[in-house]
Amino acid sequence: MLRSPDGQTNLNRSLPGPICPAFAHMHTETIISARSEPFGVITPTGVDLRTFVSEDCGALSFSTGVATFAPNTYLPCHLHTFSEAITVLEGSARVLVEGRSYLLAELDCIHLPTGTAHQVENADQFGRLVAHWAFASAKPTRTTVERCFPQKYRGYGQPNEGEPESITRFDQCPLYELAEDAFFTDLFAKRFGANGICGGYGRFSPSASLRCHIHEFDESITIIKGTAVCFVQGRSYQLSEYDTAFIRKGVPHRFLNHSNSDMAMLWVYAGDEPDRQLVDTRFCSGQLEWKGSKGCKVQTL
């Protein structure tokens, strides 16, 4: 068992990076299959941890992945030296933050600032829990801590004023229409207490799409429902079932739903607040060669 200099147990000093398939373009984008082997690393408590985006794909200041919990499994109390956001994708979670016990339903999100001790448990005795994690560091690490906190049950409530964690309840969040029939919700950002990362949920009705755009920071997009088509500078990819795209800063891209049912994604940016700038669609289709935003018409989305 690895231990840090102060004697604290290190649960995973460095988790393995994504399996990058042959069609990944490391200079601009990487597509990570959620079904590649090996899937992840199993913790001593039986939780399957998988890294999607990290320094292994060229990310500079953030990382993303999923943790899959069988019934009655948990991640022991641990902390990070950077911000973390946890979003429930399947099932329900119990998160203990310095002894404060919260329940999270599907698409609820909790943000934990640097140095905040927390434990994540599967609250369902029969079904699995899948939780998406986003770190404000390109090198995902977790350091377990052996601390005793008085238990305070909060259920589906909110933190009290002055407590470091913040929770976004999906059923209480407004949806905004970012493009026609493409509805988005911000789940974590600087205005919610996050530092260095922001992210949210997007639902695309059949035939809906976002126009070609760029960001001022790296992005991770995980498809959590249906099938998406991703265009990056003339290259196209089909993603589903937690497949994840890593798009580098300043690279034109867009997502479309060509199916007959809804498609949904969880997006994460390596920045404090969402920022999207529209560019000519032909940069995504490959009809025009992208040489950077200088001299190109850019419009905020």
C-alpha positions in Angstrom: 0.0 0.0 0.0 1.5 3.3 -1.0 1.7 6.1 1.6 2.3 9.8 1.3 5.1 11.4 3.4 2.6 12.4 6.1 1.6 8.8 6.5 -1.8 9.0 4.7 -2.6 6.0 2.5 -2.6 6.8 -1.3 -5.6 5.0 -2.9 -4.4 5.5 -6.4 -1.3 7.6 -6.8 -1.6 7.6 -10.6 -4.5 5.9 -12.4 -3.9 4.4 -15.9 -4.7 6.6 -18.8 -7.2 5.9 -21.6 -6.8 3.3 -24.3 -6.4 5.5 -27.4 -7.6 3.7 -30.6 -5.8 3.9 -33.9 -8.1 6.6 -35.3 -7.3 9.1 -32.6 -5.5 12.3 -33.8 -3.3 13.2 -30.8 -2.5 16.7 -32.1 -6.1 17.9 -32.1 -8.5 15.3 -30.7 -8.6 11.8 -29.1 -11.6 9.5 -29.1 -11.7 7.1 -26.1 -13.8 4.0 -26.3 -15.6 3.1 -23.1 -15.6 -0.6 -24.1 -11.9 -1.0 -24.7 -9.9 -3.4 -22.5 -8.7 -3.2 -19.9 -11.7 -1.2 -18.7 -10.1 0.2 -15.6 -8.5 -0.5 -12.3 -10.3 -2.3 -9.4 -9.8 -0.7 -6.0 -9.5 -2.9 -2.9 -13.2 -2.2 -2.1 -14.3 -3.4 -5.6 -14.9 -0.1 -7.4 -13.9 0.0 -11.1 -12.1 3.2 -11.9 -11.6 4.3 -15.5 -9.8 7.3 -16.8 -10.9 8.9 -20.1 -9.0 12.1 -20.5 -5.7 12.9 -18.8 -2.1 13.9 -19.5 -1.8 10.6 -21.4 -4.0 12.2 -24.2 -2.3 15.5 -24.0 -4.7 17.3 -21.6 -2.9 20.0 -19.7 -4.9 20.9 -16.6 -7.9 18.5 -16.2 -8.9 14.9 -16.4 -12.2 12.9 -16.5 -13.4 9.4 -16.1 -16.0 7.2 -14.5 -16.2 5.1 -11.4 -18.5 2.0 -11.5 -19.8 0.7 -8.1 -21.3 -2.7 -7.7 -23.9 -3.0 -4.9 -22.5 -2.4 -1.4 -19.2 -1.0 -2.7 -17.5 2.3 -1.9 -14.4 4.5 -2.4 -12.8 5.1 1.1 -12.5 8.6 2.5 -10.0 10.5 0.4 -9.0 13.9 -0.8 -7.4 15.7 -3.7 -5.0 18.6 -4.2 -7.4 20.0 -6.8 -11.1 20.6 -7.4 -13.3 17.6 -8.2 -16.9 17.4 -9.6 -18.8 14.1 -9.3 -22.0 13.6 -11.4 -24.2 10.5 -11.1 -24.9 8.9 -14.4 -26.7 5.7 -13.2 -28.2 4.7 -9.9 -27.9 6.8 -6.7 -24.9 7.8 -4.6 -24.2 8.5 -1.0 -21.4 11.1 -0.6 -20.0 11.8 2.9 -18.2 15.1 3.0 -16.3 15.5 6.3 -19.1 13.4 7.9 -22.0 15.3 6.1 -24.0 12.6 4.3 -25.8 13.6 1.0 -27.8 11.5 -1.4 -27.4 12.2 -5.1 -29.9 11.1 -7.7 -29.2 10.7 -11.4 -27.5 13.7 -12.9 -27.1 15.4 -9.6 -23.6 16.9 -9.2 -21.4 17.6 -6.2 -18.3 19.8 -6.3 -15.5 19.3 -3.8 -12.8 22.0 -3.4 -9.1 21.2 -2.8 -8.4 19.2 0.4 -12.0 18.4 1.2 -12.2 14.8 2.6 -15.0 12.7 1.1 -16.3 9.2 0.7 -18.5 7.9 -2.2 -20.8 4.9 -1.7 -23.4 3.1 -3.8 -26.7 3.9 -2.1 -28.5 1.0 -4.0 -28.3 -2.5 -2.5 -29.2 -4.1 -5.8 -28.2 -2.0 -8.8 -24.9 -0.5 -9.9 -23.8 3.1 -9.5 -21.9 4.9 -12.3 -20.4 8.3 -11.4 -18.6 10.6 -13.7 -15.6 12.4 -12.1 -13.8 15.5 -13.3 -10.6 16.8 -11.8 -8.8 20.1 -12.2 -5.6 18.3 -12.8 -4.3 16.3 -15.8 -2.9 13.7 -13.4 -5.7 12.0 -11.6 -4.7 11.0 -8.0 -6.6 10.2 -4.8 -5.0 10.2 -1.3 -7.0 8.2 1.3 -7.2 9.7 4.8 -8.0 8.1 8.1 -10.1 10.7 9.9 -13.2 10.4 12.0 -16.0 12.9 11.5 -19.3 13.2 13.3 -22.1 12.0 11.1 -24.7 14.6 9.9 -27.5 13.3 7.7 -28.4 15.8 4.9 -30.3 13.5 2.5 -31.3 15.4 -0.6 -30.6 18.7 1.1 -28.0 21.4 0.5 -24.8 22.3 2.4 -25.1 25.0 5.0 -23.5 28.4 4.5 -19.7 28.3 4.9 -19.4 24.6 4.1 -17.0 24.0 1.2 -19.0 21.6 -0.9 -21.7 22.6 -3.4 -24.5 20.5 -4.9 -26.5 21.0 -8.1 -29.8 19.1 -8.1 -30.6 18.3 -11.7 -34.4 18.4 -11.2 -34.1 22.0 -9.9 -31.8 23.3 -12.7 -33.1 25.4 -15.6 -32.5 24.1 -19.1 -31.5 26.6 -21.8 -31.7 26.0 -25.6 -28.2 26.4 -26.8 -29.2 25.6 -30.4 -32.5 24.5 -31.9 -33.7 21.4 -30.0 -30.4 21.2 -28.1 -31.0 21.8 -24.4 -28.2 22.4 -21.9 -27.7 22.7 -18.1 -24.6 23.9 -16.3 -23.8 21.6 -13.4 -20.5 23.0 -12.0 -18.6 26.2 -12.7 -16.8 29.0 -10.8 -20.1 30.6 -10.0 -21.0 27.4 -8.1 -17.7 27.2 -6.3 -15.6 25.2 -8.8 -12.0 26.1 -9.6 -10.3 25.4 -12.9 -13.1 23.2 -14.3 -16.7 23.6 -15.4 -19.2 21.3 -17.0 -22.8 20.3 -17.6 -25.4 18.2 -19.4 -26.6 18.5 -23.0 -29.7 16.8 -24.5 -30.1 16.7 -28.3 -33.5 15.8 -29.8 -33.4 13.8 -33.1 -31.7 15.8 -35.9 -30.5 18.5 -33.4 -26.9 19.7 -33.5 -24.5 22.4 -32.4 -22.9 24.6 -35.0 -19.2 24.4 -35.6 -17.3 26.1 -32.7 -14.1 26.4 -30.7 -13.2 26.9 -27.0 -10.5 28.8 -25.2 -9.7 25.6 -23.3 -9.6 21.8 -23.6 -12.8 19.9 -23.6 -14.0 16.3 -22.6 -17.4 15.1 -24.0 -18.8 11.8 -22.7 -21.9 10.4 -24.5 -24.3 9.2 -21.8 -27.4 8.4 -23.8 -28.0 7.5 -27.5 -25.5 7.9 -30.3 -23.7 11.1 -31.3 -21.7 12.0 -34.5 -18.7 14.2 -33.9 -17.0 16.2 -36.6 -13.5 17.6 -36.1 -11.9 19.3 -39.1 -13.3 16.9 -41.6 -13.0 13.8 -39.5 -16.1 12.2 -38.2 -16.7 9.8 -35.3 -19.7 7.9 -33.9 -19.9 7.7 -30.1 -22.2 6.0 -27.6 -22.3 4.3 -24.2 -19.8 6.5 -22.4 -17.5 6.9 -25.4 -15.5 10.1 -24.8 -14.0 12.7 -27.1 -11.1 14.9 -26.0 -10.9 18.1 -28.1 -7.9 20.4 -27.7 -8.2 24.1 -27.1 -9.0 26.1 -30.3 -9.9 23.1 -32.5 -13.2 23.4 -34.5 -15.7 20.7 -33.8 -19.4 20.0 -33.5 -21.8 17.3 -32.4 -25.0 16.1 -34.1 -27.8 13.6 -33.4 -28.6 11.7 -36.6 -30.7 9.1 -34.8 -34.4 8.8 -34.2 -34.1 9.2 -30.4 -32.6 11.6 -27.9 -28.8 11.9 -27.4 -27.3 13.2 -24.3 -23.7 14.2 -23.2 -21.8 15.3 -20.2 -19.2 18.0 -21.1 -16.3 19.3 -19.1 -14.0 22.3 -19.9 -10.6 23.0 -18.4 -11.9 26.5 -17.5 -13.9 28.3 -14.9 -16.9 29.1 -17.0 -18.4 27.8 -20.3 -17.3 29.6 -23.4 -18.1 28.7 -27.0 -17.2 30.7 -30.1 -18.9 29.9 -33.4 -16.9 29.5 -36.6 -17.7 28.7 -40.2 -19.3 25.2 -40.5 -16.9 24.4 -43.3 -14.0 24.2 -40.8 -15.7 21.2 -39.1 -16.7 19.6 -42.4 -13.1 19.9 -43.7 -14.0 22.1 -46.7 -11.9 24.8 -45.2 -8.5 24.3 -43.5 -8.3 25.7 -40.0 -5.2 27.8 -39.3 -6.4 29.3 -36.0 -8.9 32.0 -35.2 -6.8 34.9 -36.4 -8.5 36.5 -39.4 -11.6 34.2 -39.0 -15.0 35.3 -38.1 -15.7 34.2 -34.6 -19.1 34.7 -32.8 -19.9 33.8 -29.2 -22.5 31.0 -28.9 
